[in-house]
Amino acid sequence: MFHVKHYENITDEERWQAALAKDRRFDGAFVTGVHSTGIYCRPSCPARAPHRKNVRFYATPGDAEAAGLRACKRCSLGSQSAEEACVLAAIAAIREGGAMTLDALSELTGYTPTHFQRLFKRTVGLSPAAFARALREERVREALAGGLGVTEALAAAGYGGSEQFYAETKGRMGMRPSDWTRGGAGRVIHWAVLATSLGPMLVAATEVGVCCLAFGEGEAELRARFPRAELAPAGEAFRALFADVVQAVEQPGPGSAAIPLDVHGTAFQQRVWEELRRIPAGETRSYGELAAALGNPKASRAVGGANGANNIAVLIPCHRVIAADGTLGGYAYGLAIKAELLKREGA
């Protein structure tokens, strides 16, 4: 069965987020053991999410059974539908040989190209072409994490060069190889604490774009976020960028979308952050509505986790997400700031 990532290359936090999101792409990569009930499940199991303290993750069903757990009947871990088998066969073929045309996938699976495109996207969350691109990008990330340089990592993943890589990933947040280095190693982050009508605001940026915006924080908090980066006071070269950031806070408008960002997160976090940026100023969404927009209405808790991992307030507008009952919900920098931001946007 296809493994989205090698088991040893994903963290328990990534497994937990995949299980909360009921992400079918991780089926086969691990199983979720729930020790309070004595069962183990696929990551995509539709059952209610267990408490994190009761969960352990296992590489295979055999490992879970050796720990005294039994298979979940609801997600039918031991069975596989014909449709799922075809999707898994297509995934394995893409993983082995790279991107395939819909006609080639149709011949492989026996479905018409249009039907298989819909089936694949419903199961995986991406079209076959988008999945192939994401897989190549993931291989770059894994190669970088393994110690290869950018040039070697791109070659190992099958890219003809950096130009091809950047052309394919242009416009997506967190897709530069430099963003994948843990803790900001090798990066110079220029920062300043600026006065705003909402209080002191920390703004930090690399040569690519803004990597942190936070209220009431300073150098100590920035070092905690990027422990391996070199921090430098922002000079004249960043004056215009930082002025645009202040303007986006003081007078919110569509212009903030043009401010460049340099942000890194898991694939799921990036999807949430991109969806947040699609919420128009003056509008709000509940966690459930945001999860539904991502194609998984049951992923509210995972969406909340991704919201909380956002380092760039306002520009990635997590303040536009409110509770299902219409109240403000929570906010890392206090409800007074959240309420004022929404007021300024006309929400």
Number of C-alpha atoms within 10 A of each C-alpha: 11 18 16 18 17 12 17 9 11 13 11 13 9 14 21 19 22 20 25 24 26 23 21 19 20 21 23 20 22 24 27 24 29 23 16 11 13 16 17 27 27 26 27 19 24 15 11 8 17 16 9 10 9 12 17 16 19 18 15 14 22 14 15 24 16 9 13 13 19 18 20 19 13 11 16 13 17 10 9 10 9 10 15 14 13 21 23 22 17 22 26 15 16 18 17 9 10 17 19 14 11 19 14 12 24 18 12 13 19 11 17 13 17 11 11 23 19 14 18 21 15 13 16 18 18 16 18 24 16 13 20 19 17 15 20 21 23 17 18 29 23 18 20 21 16 11 11 15 14 18 15 16 23 24 14 15 19 15 17 12 14 15 9 12 21 14 9 13 15 11 11 15 18 18 24 22 22 19 20 20 18 15 15 21 15 12 17 15 24 20 25 19 20 15 11 13 10 15 12 16 20 21 27 26 25 20 15 13 16 24 22 23 22 21 19 12 15 16 16 9 13 21 16 10 14 18 15 16 18 14 20 14 13 18 10 8 10 18 10 9 17 20 11 15 21 18 15 18 20 14 13 20 15 9 12 19 13 9 14 17 22 21 24 22 18 13 13 18 21 19 16 25 23 16 17 21 17 12 17 14 18 15 12 22 19 20 24 21 19 22 22 14 13 18 13 16 15 19 25 19 16 22 25 20 15 20 23 14 12 22 19 21 18 19 24 23 23 26 26 25 27 20 14 13 8 11 10 19 15 15 17 15 14 10 14 11 17 22 16 14 23 19 11 15 17 11 14
